[in-house]
Amino acid sequence: MKLTSILHEKTFIATALALSTTLFFGGCAKTIYFENSTIEPAAVGKVKVIKDKNANYSLDVSIMHLADPKRLSPPKEIYVVWAEAPNNELKNVGRIHTGTSMLSNTLKGSLKTVTTFKPKKVFITAEEDREIHEPGNPVVMSTESF
């Protein structure tokens, strides 16, 4: 009887520890979904924002069914991801890397980057040049403010 009680207590402690660890590390991440796009109606995507131990923010953008920017009207060269800083400044945080995989012909896009600020909003534009400092048109996908 005593052995059974000890085993239940150890199981409870192990379960509580595993749950608290999951909540601690998983609670730091926030996933925000892009709104439906009028430019790319089939495109769907999300942004995962994670604050790291240095108070930086990791952005993990993933998109599916995003057409090649050369197929837009007018044609563009690349997709650029923008983040709105707390002071409302817009920052070019990188370009979407697109492609298909061996197992799927679904066009996928992604970007993993780090910012020093917590973004208020994230959006994607189609551009001619990756080194631009202000977003152009069209805005292909956007999150709501968060």
N, CA, C and O of each residue as an XYZ file, in Angstrom:
584
protein
N       0.825     -1.188      0.000
C       0.000      0.000      0.000
C       0.867      1.248      0.000
O       0.570      2.213     -0.705
N       1.923      1.236      0.775
C       2.805      2.380      0.860
C       3.551      2.584     -0.469
O       3.731      3.723     -0.900
N       3.977      1.517     -1.109
C       4.686      1.588     -2.376
C       3.796      2.191     -3.460
O       4.261      3.005     -4.259
N       2.528      1.804     -3.497
C       1.573      2.339     -4.459
C       1.406      3.835     -4.259
O       1.362      4.587     -5.232
N       1.314      4.268     -3.035
C       1.170      5.684     -2.717
C       2.386      6.481     -3.185
O       2.238      7.576     -3.729
N       3.565      5.947     -2.981
C       4.802      6.617     -3.400
C       4.851      6.715     -4.926
O       5.242      7.748     -5.469
N       4.453      5.634     -5.621
C       4.449      5.655     -7.082
C       3.467      6.684     -7.623
O       3.782      7.380     -8.588
N       2.283      6.798     -7.022
C       1.298      7.796     -7.445
C       1.840      9.203     -7.221
O       1.660     10.080     -8.066
N       2.495      9.418     -6.101
C       3.055     10.730     -5.791
C       4.147     11.094     -6.804
O       4.185     12.224     -7.292
N       5.035     10.142     -7.122
C       6.090     10.410     -8.100
C       5.509     10.673     -9.484
O       5.990     11.550    -10.202
N       4.484      9.925     -9.862
C       3.833     10.135    -11.155
C       3.198     11.514    -11.203
O       3.306     12.217    -12.207
N       2.539     11.901    -10.125
C       1.921     13.222    -10.055
C       2.974     14.316    -10.172
O       2.770     15.274    -10.919
N       4.067     14.207     -9.476
C       5.135     15.215     -9.520
C       5.737     15.285    -10.922
O       5.968     16.380    -11.434
N       5.991     14.144    -11.546
C       6.560     14.130    -12.896
C       5.606     14.777    -13.900
O       6.034     15.532    -14.773
N       4.323     14.479    -13.771
C       3.324     15.062    -14.666
C       3.231     16.571    -14.452
O       3.181     17.331    -15.419
N       3.209     17.004    -13.212
C       3.141     18.435    -12.900
C       4.372     19.164    -13.433
O       4.255     20.266    -13.968
N       5.538     18.563    -13.291
C       6.777     19.163    -13.788
C       6.752     19.277    -15.309
O       7.130     20.312    -15.857
N       6.313     18.233    -15.988
C       6.243     18.252    -17.453
C       5.255     19.311    -17.934
O       5.541     20.035    -18.888
N       4.106     19.405    -17.291
C       3.107     20.391    -17.666
C       3.603     21.810    -17.441
O       3.419     22.672    -18.300
N       4.226     22.064    -16.307
C       4.715     23.418    -16.025
C       5.843     23.802    -16.985
O       5.937     24.961    -17.389
N       6.690     22.856    -17.349
C       7.756     23.138    -18.316
C       7.162     23.479    -19.671
O       7.609     24.421    -20.324
N       6.162     22.722    -20.099
C       5.501     22.995    -21.374
C       4.856     24.365    -21.361
O       5.001     25.124    -22.319
N       4.152     24.695    -20.302
C       3.511     26.004    -20.210
C       4.524     27.119    -20.148
O       4.306     28.179    -20.735
N       5.628     26.911    -19.452
C       6.656     27.943    -19.326
C       7.273     28.262    -20.678
O       7.354     29.428    -21.066
N       7.711     27.230    -21.400
C       8.362     27.469    -22.679
C       7.361     27.745    -23.789
O       7.635     28.566    -24.664
N       6.230     27.097    -23.781
C       5.217     27.314    -24.806
C       4.449     28.598    -24.603
O       3.915     29.144    -25.568
N       4.373     29.099    -23.394
C       3.638     30.311    -23.100
C       4.313     31.553    -23.623
O       3.680     32.607    -23.686
N       5.582     31.471    -24.003
C       6.321     32.623    -24.509
C       6.049     32.858    -25.987
O       6.370     33.929    -26.502
N       5.471     31.896    -26.677
C       5.222     32.002    -28.112
C       3.790     32.457    -28.363
O       2.859     32.077    -27.652
N       3.644     33.283    -29.395
C       2.326     33.735    -29.800
C       2.225     33.506    -31.300
O       3.115     33.911    -32.049
N       1.152     32.861    -31.750
C       0.946     32.618    -33.173
C      -0.189     33.504    -33.654
O      -1.282     33.512    -33.087
N       0.097     34.258    -34.726
C      -0.875     35.171    -35.313
C      -1.074     34.744    -36.762
O      -0.102     34.489    -37.473
N      -2.310     34.664    -37.200
C      -2.622     34.234    -38.563
C      -2.842     35.439    -39.466
O      -3.402     36.452    -39.047
N      -2.392     35.313    -40.715
C      -2.640     36.357    -41.705
C      -4.109     36.346    -42.085
O      -4.741     35.291    -42.124
N      -4.650     37.523    -42.366
C      -6.031     37.645    -42.820
C      -6.116     37.167    -44.265
O      -5.097     37.083    -44.951
N      -7.327     36.852    -44.733
C      -7.514     36.463    -46.124
C      -7.061     37.589    -47.035
O      -7.298     38.763    -46.753
N      -6.412     37.225    -48.125
C      -5.849     38.198    -49.048
C      -6.726     38.358    -50.282
O      -7.202     37.370    -50.842
N      -6.940     39.599    -50.706
C      -7.653     39.831    -51.965
C      -6.690     39.698    -53.148
O      -7.121     39.418    -54.267
N      -5.392     39.896    -52.910
C      -4.374     39.772    -53.957
C      -4.063     38.301    -54.226
O      -3.940     37.890    -55.380
N      -3.939     37.521    -53.173
C      -3.622     36.082    -53.243
C      -4.673     35.318    -52.430
O      -4.378     34.892    -51.313
N      -5.894     35.132    -52.958
C      -6.976     34.514    -52.171
C      -6.678     33.114    -51.650
O      -7.218     32.721    -50.616
N      -5.829     32.350    -52.342
C      -5.532     30.985    -51.901
C      -4.456     30.948    -50.816
O      -4.301     29.935    -50.134
N      -3.725     32.027    -50.655
C      -2.600     32.047    -49.710
C      -3.100     32.045    -48.266
O      -4.040     32.758    -47.915
N      -2.448     31.229    -47.441
C      -2.719     31.183    -46.010
C      -1.382     31.193    -45.290
O      -0.385     30.686    -45.804
N      -1.366     31.769    -44.106
C      -0.095     31.805    -43.395
C      -0.229     32.251    -41.962
O      -1.302     32.633    -41.494
N       0.913     32.188    -41.274
C       0.939     32.566    -39.865
C       2.318     33.104    -39.518
O       3.297     32.892    -40.233
N       2.358     33.810    -38.389
C       3.598     34.332    -37.831
C       3.667     33.867    -36.391
O       2.730     34.073    -35.620
N       4.775     33.239    -36.028
C       4.996     32.854    -34.638
C       5.999     33.853    -34.074
O       7.082     34.035    -34.629
N       5.635     34.498    -32.972
C       6.493     35.490    -32.320
C       6.920     34.919    -30.973
O       6.082     34.545    -30.151
N       8.236     34.856    -30.756
C       8.776     34.298    -29.508
C       9.781     35.285    -28.925
O      10.726     35.697    -29.598
N       9.568     35.656    -27.670
C      10.525     36.514    -26.980
C      11.625     35.627    -26.406
O      11.344     34.649    -25.714
N      12.887     35.975    -26.696
C      13.985     35.145    -26.195
C      14.554     35.715    -24.897
O      14.095     36.748    -24.410
N      15.543     35.042    -24.350
C      16.110     35.430    -23.054
C      16.860     36.755    -23.111
O      17.152     37.343    -22.070
N      17.179     37.237    -24.326
C      17.870     38.521    -24.482
C      16.903     39.662    -24.779
O      17.334     40.760    -25.131
N      15.609     39.417    -24.644
C      14.548     40.397    -24.899
C      14.448     40.760    -26.380
O      13.966     41.841    -26.718
N      14.899     39.862    -27.273
C      14.679     40.008    -28.705
C      13.455     39.180    -29.072
O      12.995     38.351    -28.286
N      12.937     39.410    -30.268
C      11.751     38.690    -30.717
C      12.061     37.932    -31.997
O      12.453     38.516    -33.007
N      11.878     36.633    -31.934
C      12.067     35.764    -33.082
C      10.754     35.725    -33.859
O       9.695     35.472    -33.285
N      10.826     35.975    -35.165
C       9.645     35.896    -36.030
C       9.824     34.713    -36.965
O      10.832     34.606    -37.663
N       8.848     33.833    -36.974
C       8.860     32.670    -37.851
C       7.608     32.771    -38.723
O       6.502     32.458    -38.280
N       7.801     33.213    -39.975
C       6.702     33.417    -40.912
C       6.618     32.199    -41.820
O       7.625     31.769    -42.382
N       5.424     31.644    -41.964
C       5.239     30.537    -42.899
C       3.951     30.754    -43.689
O       2.903     31.081    -43.131
N       4.061     30.560    -45.011
C       2.967     30.809    -45.942
C       2.807     29.590    -46.847
O       3.790     28.937    -47.197
N       1.578     29.289    -47.218
C       1.304     28.240    -48.208
C       0.442     28.818    -49.321
O      -0.331     29.750    -49.098
N       0.577     28.264    -50.514
C      -0.214     28.634    -51.693
C       0.037     30.075    -52.127
O      -0.875     30.751    -52.604
N       1.259     30.540    -51.964
C       1.642     31.892    -52.363
C       2.208     31.821    -53.779
O       3.221     31.159    -54.004
N       1.576     32.484    -54.723
C       2.011     32.442    -56.118
C       3.367     33.127    -56.289
O       3.741     33.997    -55.502
N       4.076     32.732    -57.304
C       5.334     33.390    -57.662
C       5.035     34.868    -57.891
O       4.070     35.189    -58.586
N       5.839     35.787    -57.325
C       5.542     37.219    -57.486
C       5.575     37.681    -58.952
O       4.982     38.708    -59.282
N       6.246     36.954    -59.815
C       6.282     37.302    -61.234
C       4.918     37.086    -61.903
O       4.678     37.583    -63.003
N       4.029     36.345    -61.237
C       2.693     36.082    -61.790
C       1.680     37.136    -61.379
O       0.538     37.108    -61.838
N       2.084     38.071    -60.516
C       1.175     39.144    -60.104
C       1.006     40.132    -61.259
O       1.773     40.117    -62.221
N       0.005     40.976    -61.148
C      -0.222     42.015    -62.152
C      -0.190     43.373    -61.466
O      -1.130     43.704    -60.743
N       0.855     44.170    -61.665
C       2.037     43.934    -62.492
C       3.001     42.954    -61.810
O       2.983     42.806    -60.588
N       3.830     42.294    -62.600
C       4.787     41.330    -62.043
C       5.775     41.996    -61.089
O       6.176     43.141    -61.296
N       6.161     41.267    -60.044
C       7.145     41.736    -59.073
C       8.251     40.699    -58.953
O       8.140     39.597    -59.490
N       9.324     41.059    -58.243
C      10.474     40.161    -58.108
C      10.453     39.319    -56.832
O      10.792     38.136    -56.860
N      10.054     39.931    -55.709
C      10.139     39.249    -54.415
C       8.994     39.668    -53.498
O       8.301     40.657    -53.735
N       8.824     38.871    -52.437
C       7.920     39.236    -51.352
C       8.772     39.689    -50.176
O       9.733     39.019    -49.798
N       8.411     40.841    -49.597
C       9.142     41.397    -48.456
C       8.224     41.399    -47.239
O       7.051     41.758    -47.335
N       8.772     40.993    -46.090
C       8.025     40.983    -44.832
C       8.362     42.253    -44.066
O       9.529     42.621    -43.935
N       7.331     42.915    -43.566
C       7.461     44.150    -42.794
C       6.893     43.932    -41.401
O       5.922     43.196    -41.223
N       7.504     44.573    -40.420
C       6.997     44.547    -39.050
C       6.802     45.982    -38.585
O       7.656     46.842    -38.800
N       5.671     46.222    -37.949
C       5.395     47.544    -37.399
C       5.904     47.589    -35.964
O       5.468     46.812    -35.114
N       6.834     48.507    -35.706
C       7.426     48.674    -34.379
C       6.452     49.411    -33.458
O       5.497     50.023    -33.937
N       6.681     49.360    -32.143
C       5.796     50.052    -31.198
C       5.660     51.555    -31.459
O       4.640     52.151    -31.113
N       6.684     52.173    -32.070
C       6.608     53.609    -32.377
C       5.984     53.862    -33.749
O       6.088     54.969    -34.278
N       5.338     52.851    -34.329
C       4.654     52.874    -35.627
C       5.606     52.919    -36.824
O       5.151     53.071    -37.958
N       6.901     52.791    -36.601
C       7.862     52.730    -37.691
C       7.757     51.360    -38.366
O       7.577     50.343    -37.696
N       7.869     51.343    -39.695
C       7.791     50.100    -40.456
C       9.200     49.635    -40.796
O      10.005     50.398    -41.331
N       9.488     48.379    -40.482
C      10.821     47.813    -40.689
C      10.761     46.660    -41.677
O       9.931     45.761    -41.549
N      11.653     46.696    -42.669
C      11.847     45.587    -43.595
C      12.623     44.534    -42.819
O      13.785     44.752    -42.475
N      11.989     43.376    -42.536
C      12.661     42.350    -41.740
C      13.158     41.176    -42.579
O      13.731     40.230    -42.039
N      12.942     41.229    -43.904
C      13.477     40.186    -44.759
C      12.547     39.820    -45.887
O      11.454     40.367    -46.026
N      13.009     38.875    -46.696
C      12.196     38.439    -47.828
C      11.720     37.003    -47.618
O      12.351     36.208    -46.922
N      10.602     36.708    -48.234
C      10.045     35.361    -48.175
C      10.856     34.463    -49.111
O      11.075     34.801    -50.274
N      11.289     33.339    -48.600
C      11.958     32.321    -49.405
C      10.877     31.344    -49.857
O      10.212     30.732    -49.021
N      10.694     31.191    -51.170
C       9.620     30.349    -51.684
C      10.172     29.122    -52.391
O      11.338     29.077    -52.785
N       9.313     28.139    -52.540
C       9.679     26.932    -53.269
C       8.691     25.818    -53.023
O       7.723     25.973    -52.279
N       8.948     24.702    -53.655
C       8.146     23.507    -53.470
C       9.057     22.409    -52.950
O      10.282     22.524    -53.002
N       8.451     21.353    -52.451
C       9.248     20.230    -51.947
C       9.103     19.037    -52.886
O       8.251     19.030    -53.774
N       9.946     18.033    -52.677
C       9.884     16.819    -53.476
C       8.546     16.107    -53.312
O       8.060     15.471    -54.247
N       7.955     16.211    -52.136
C       6.734     15.464    -51.850
C       5.464     16.243    -52.162
O       4.372     15.677    -52.135
N       5.593     17.548    -52.459
C       4.409     18.368    -52.692
C       4.744     19.465    -53.694
O       5.842     20.022    -53.672
N       3.791     19.774    -54.574
C       4.011     20.882    -55.492
C       3.359     22.163    -54.984
O       3.265     23.148    -55.717
N       2.909     22.151    -53.730
C       2.339     23.339    -53.105
C       3.450     24.352    -52.883
O       4.471     24.038    -52.271
N       3.250     25.566    -53.381
C       4.243     26.610    -53.191
C       4.203     27.069    -51.742
O       3.153     27.458    -51.229
N       5.349     27.019    -51.095
C       5.458     27.415    -49.691
C       6.468     28.542    -49.573
O       7.415     28.632    -50.354
N       6.256     29.388    -48.598
C       7.189     30.477    -48.333
C       7.472     30.572    -46.855
O       6.625     30.238    -46.026
N       8.682     31.034    -46.522
C       9.019     31.155    -45.108
C      10.077     32.228    -44.893
O      10.795     32.622    -45.812
N      10.145     32.683    -43.657
C      11.176     33.612    -43.210
C      11.348     33.409    -41.713
O      10.373     33.369    -40.963
N      12.583     33.283    -41.295
C      12.913     33.253    -39.873
C      13.893     34.387    -39.633
O      14.942     34.465    -40.272
N      13.537     35.270    -38.700
C      14.373     36.427    -38.420
C      14.198     36.854    -36.966
O      13.343     36.324    -36.256
N      15.002     37.804    -36.531
C      14.954     38.314    -35.162
C      14.883     39.839    -35.212
O      15.569     40.477    -36.010
N      14.041     40.415    -34.348
C      13.969     41.868    -34.213
C      14.253     42.248    -32.768
O      14.152     41.417    -31.865
N      14.603     43.492    -32.561
C      14.856     43.988    -31.209
C      13.583     44.529    -30.566
O      13.596     44.932    -29.403
N      12.494     44.538    -31.314
C      11.228     45.081    -30.810
C      10.110     44.057    -30.987
O      10.183     43.170    -31.837
N       9.077     44.206    -30.161
C       7.893     43.363    -30.299
C       7.011     43.988    -31.378
O       6.536     45.112    -31.213
N       6.789     43.273    -32.473
C       5.980     43.864    -33.547
C       4.524     44.039    -33.143
O       3.963     43.241    -32.392
N       3.930     45.109    -33.663
C       2.503     45.355    -33.463
C       1.672     44.701    -34.555
O       0.504     44.367    -34.356
N       2.301     44.524    -35.718
C       1.618     43.999    -36.887
C       2.686     43.513    -37.860
O       3.796     44.044    -37.882
N       2.355     42.513    -38.657
C       3.268     42.006    -39.681
C       2.503     41.954    -40.996
O       1.346     41.536    -41.029
N       3.157     42.383    -42.091
C       2.519     42.284    -43.394
C       3.553     42.018    -44.475
O       4.754     42.198    -44.270
N       3.061     41.586    -45.628
C       3.912     41.194    -46.742
C       3.536     42.013    -47.962
O       2.357     42.145    -48.290
N       4.546     42.568    -48.640
C       4.322     43.283    -49.892
C       5.081     42.596    -51.019
O       6.039     41.860    -50.782
N       4.641     42.848    -52.240
C       5.352     42.374    -53.425
C       6.195     43.548    -53.924
O       5.677     44.647    -54.125
N       7.480     43.316    -54.121
C       8.417     44.407    -54.434
C       9.337     44.046    -55.593
O       9.466     42.883    -55.975
N       9.977     45.086    -56.142
C      10.987     44.927    -57.189
C      12.371     44.704    -56.598
O      13.222     44.081    -57.233
N      12.610     45.211    -55.374
C      13.947     45.206    -54.792
C      13.865     44.854    -53.316
O      12.973     45.335    -52.618
N      14.783     44.021    -52.827
C      14.765     43.602    -51.423
C      15.348     44.646    -50.482
O      15.130     44.564    -49.273
N      16.069     45.606    -50.992
C      16.741     46.609    -50.156
C      15.911     47.868    -49.941
O      16.463     48.910    -49.587
N      14.623     47.799    -50.143
C      13.781     48.981    -49.991
C      13.592     49.325    -48.519
O      13.710     48.465    -47.647
N      13.296     50.596    -48.258
C      13.147     51.065    -46.877
C      11.716     51.450    -46.532
O      11.404     51.712    -45.371
N      10.848     51.484    -47.532
C       9.430     51.769    -47.309
C       8.606     50.779    -48.113
O       8.952     50.463    -49.252
N       7.521     50.288    -47.533
C       6.713     49.311    -48.262
C       6.017     49.938    -49.462
O       5.561     51.081    -49.414
N       5.946     49.163    -50.535
C       5.210     49.578    -51.719
C       3.878     48.860    -51.779
O       3.384     48.329    -50.783
N       3.320     48.858    -52.953
C       2.051     48.167    -53.176
C       2.296     47.050    -54.160
O       3.184     47.172    -55.003
N       1.566     45.991    -54.091
C       0.435     45.752    -53.207
C       0.831     45.115    -51.886
O       1.862     44.451    -51.786
N      -0.006     45.326    -50.865
C       0.108     44.558    -49.624
C      -0.589     43.229    -49.915
O      -1.799     43.187    -50.139
N       0.169     42.175    -49.907
C      -0.342     40.855    -50.303
C      -1.055     40.171    -49.145
O      -2.137     39.610    -49.322
N      -0.449     40.218    -47.955
C      -1.038     39.605    -46.761
C      -0.725     40.478    -45.558
O       0.295     41.165    -45.524
N      -1.615     40.443    -44.571
C      -1.410     41.238    -43.363
C      -2.075     40.567    -42.166
O      -3.105     39.905    -42.293
N      -1.461     40.756    -41.006
C      -2.115     40.339    -39.764
C      -2.901     41.529    -39.248
O      -2.703     42.658    -39.697
N      -3.779     41.277    -38.317
C      -4.377     42.363    -37.568
C      -3.335     42.855    -36.574
O      -2.335     42.175    -36.344
N      -3.551     44.013    -35.988
C      -2.659     44.474    -34.932
C      -2.747     43.508    -33.762
O      -3.826     43.009    -33.444
N      -1.605     43.242    -33.116
C      -1.592     42.325    -31.971
C      -0.747     42.857    -30.859
O      -0.622     42.214    -29.817
